[in-house]
């Protein structure tokens, strides 16, 4: 039996859009092949590598469309045998050709306690294994030699999320920072990745500073 809630929603939509304009947009930025989240105990995949008889697939309801964000996802989706043909439409990203204003940069640096003159690397992901935060830390460590040779200050690495969302992975990140001799360590807020607050690190040192959705929401409300 397929997921009862997904089937019920699709049936309701099919009834609603019969004889009237409109439809459903199915939007996917992860599919089975790419969503390789693994269990903390056995280490195996939580989800299968492809759909099975229990998987509700996008249905052709009214003017419905199935959107994926990369060509690789489109090719994977084409193998699912769904009634709808997937379309590739890249994520809509802002045009940064003009760059941020000096005031915006100064405000961001103040919010994050960043020292002037140091570059900022963003790794906008949650902190659990499949997101590859460890690769960002390795990249930061590799920059140390380049910065030393060019007499440039080490950049900051800002990572979204909380270190205890995947506690084992969080511990491995701390160990990696210590192994690669990145001063400042990995710092993050207590609670889940949806919790608010964080522990701020000192302005000096190279830090991996997780930020939370709650913190960003409070900043937006304070600025409103």
Secondary structure, DSSP 8 states (H G I E B T S, - for coil): ---HHHHHHHHHHHHHTTTSS-B-EEEES--TTT---B-TTT--BSS-SS--TT-------BT-EEEESSHHHHHHHHTT--SS-EEE--------TT---HHHHHHHHHHHT--TT--EEEE-S-SSGGG-HHHHHHHHHHHHHHHHHHT----EEEEES-TTTTHHHHHHHHHHHHHTT-TT-EE--SS-TTS-------SSS--EEEE-HHHHHHHHHHH-
